[in-house]
Amino acid sequence: MATTRRQRRPFQLVPLLVFLFAVAAYGRLISDGLTPTSHLGTTVIRLGSSSAPAKAEEKCEQSYGFLPCTTTVLGNLFLVLAYGFLMYKAATYLSAGSELLLEIMGPGLVGGLLLPILGALPDALLVLASGLSGNKETAQSQVLVGMGLLAGSTVFLLTLLWGTCVVVGKCDLGPNGNAVDLENTKGWSLTGTGITTDVQTSYAARIMAISVIPFVIAQFPVMLKSHHGKRLAVLLALIVSFLLVLSYCLYQVFQPWVQRRRLAYAKHKHVISGILRHAQKQALGRLLNEDGTPNEEVIRKLFHKIDMDESRSLSRSELHALIIGINFDEVDFDKADAVDKVMADFDTSRNDVVEEEEFVQGMKTWLEEAKRSVPTSGSSEKVSEQFIDDFHARTRQEHNQLVEQADEAVESVDNPAWCITKAVALLILGAVIAAAFADPLVDAVHNFSDATHIPSFFISFIALPLATNSSEAVSAIIFASRKKQRTCSLTFSEVYGGVTMNNTLCLGVFLALIYFRQLTWDFSSEVLIILLVCIVMGLFTSFRTTFPLWTCLVAYALYPLSLVIVYILDFVLGWS
């Protein structure tokens, strides 16, 4: 995922500057309320009222005194899209800078403390902007935008994005019920295909479920139908939310398993490439046939050579001897852990030995993965050897790019001072854009709500998460599409981590607004859908590691169900 982001060129700001000038120019037409005129053959589209431009000016207030505003539907739609695009760019710059900083300085404080906060920064700034400006009555009205973003981001991540990652990452489910890496022969079978994650990912899901505690605390007086103690409950929820943020970040600092998982995955790929290269150099024959398919005869010869006791199965000790005898270019890794991972890849029957057919199938899977990473051309033995060597070199390079300690990271990066400067510049640029356009976006959403008579909660629920989470969503989908248990585990761990920060840091900012501006906590239906989705998906994902394809339908169904629940509770039953 980090590699994909680094391939972008975030300093190519010309298109962004052109877009800003276009917003300013187009916004001038909006705020001026011009009527259709023809000038030099160009028709100006009317977005305001030609009969009462002064009246329109009285009804909308320009952000910072110069940014455009309008009272019309089309004009506000344009502003929502424009400012939403700018927030998307801010999230992209923050994400790129964070990934670059993680690569340079390693997990620890950067990966555990700084990155989660930076990832939640666009959402937190939008939440802050929703209730910071204007008088108390205006803030009470606009704060619905912040609550819509809170609920929308959580529901989006756990329903639409979660379900889509299951779809793109699905593999065939084997006899033991786990997904078989890179195998996808059963089509769209709802029960025969799916994804499998590791147990650490289920721990992340449990942490996500625990993160809803501040919502319950703030809502407690409302559940008791008591008007007393509401401010105290909000204050207590505020304290708990920030304590949970601190606890989660410290947990990431001292147990940075999410960040380390990328390094572990790179090391395992290097073990795979080393074993393949070892087999190629033992003069047993070509690993690939002339048509590019795996050569079973050579693979079986390798099996019998490793099977020193001729038991027709490979024990852990025999695999350990194989790994010790291979030169891995001084890559430091735990040999026992490498044996465990190889055994997990090959031993599909889970009887703690690798039988011949399991070994053949496992080697085929490894070769297919290698072919995905390094395209092959030709069919000669020389080409086959070059293909294995290229794959080994590439895994070595990936390992060097993901190191665990900060000093090792600096040594493995060319010109680290420039890379750190670039990372900091990206972070500052993203933070400045997010801070500058959070308030105008909230105003545009509120004005669009007034113009269309659609509650601002629904607009922010649907639109704003797409602006602030789209770059992470695309990266998650690309990573899940690699159809490996390790990549799926990393993808879903980061999804759960995003929800955790949304339910703690962003909620803490929202509760601070409610408390210090003395606003009313009256979000029963909105809190209900957050609790519903988090608890359902939390329980669903905390106690299992394999998710058949049909589980994506459950996630998808929760999204429209959430909107329907809010509409019925607020506008039919009159909860708010």
C-alpha angles and dihedrals in degrees: 000000000000091000092054092052094047091057090067119091103227095176093066091101099157094097090049093050091048089051091051091052089049090052091050094048095044091042090056088061090048097050093042092055092221122189122229110284134161117233121174090341094307120121117215112214114230113235101161136052112280093201099055115023091151090055090052090052090054092054100050129050121209115237111245087359096279111051114101124265136176142175096221127102097233094044094051091045089056091049093049090052093045096048090040089056090051091051088050090054090048090053090048093053092046091050094048093047092047093051092048092049091049091052092050102041102027129225114304114086094353097049096035105038111017103038099053090050093047091049091056095041099097092050092045092051092049090049090049093048092051093070106019103081132062130020125312094272092050092047091050089053097044096043088078086074089060093048090048090054092047093051095037095053093049094046093043093053095046098042118025098025095038092050093046092052089053090051097048094039098046120131134173114287110234129218091275091056096251125119114259110228116250094357114121108156101126096072115210098345106157093209102025098056134048145111134281126208131188125258093258088065090058088054089056089052091053091051088051091053091050090052091074091072094098090056090054092048093050091046096046098095090047091052089052089048089235125145092198123087097021094127091045090051091050091049092048091048089049092054093045093049093055091043088054090050090052092045093049093049092048089049089053091047096052096031103033094168094141092058093039091052090074090055092046090051091051091049092051091051088053090053089052092050091046093054091047092049090047090053091048093051096048089081090240092131139266117323090212127056121226090267091054096255122130114274105236094189093059091044091053090049089055090049093054091047091054091044095082096168091048092231091139088240134079118236126202090257092055091049089047090053090050093052093046090053094055123088108231096182092257093298105162114229140138107268093202090051090049089053090051091052093047089049090050090052095048108027100078092158090056094223092130095249131084112234122204097259091046090051092050092049092046093051090049090053091050092049091050089052090049091050089053090054098042116028113224127221128189126006108245124121090248091056090048091053091047090050092055092045091050091051091049091049092049094051089049089053092049090051092052090053093055111051127158105223127062096231092050089049094055091050092052095051122080111235097358093186091061091045092052090048090050092048093050091047091052092049093049092046092050093046093049093049092047093048094045098049103032094087095044089050091052090049091049092050091049092048091047088052091052092048096048098031088231111138110257090230092068093046093051091040092059105028109034099055088056089057098045101036104033098097092050090044093055092048091048092051093048091049093048090050089069086079098219129130092232095051091045090050091053092046096052093041089058091047091053090045091053091052091048092055090045091053094047115026098030092041089049090056090048093049090049089056091049094048104041095040090045093234125163120262100221107143104116098141093043092050090047094060092046090052092044096052096039095047095043094047092038093055090040094055103031099070103037136050102194121070118187118214092261089069090072088065090058091052094046092049092055092064100063089033089060092054092047092051093052092047094049095044096045105033103027104031095027099229093156 
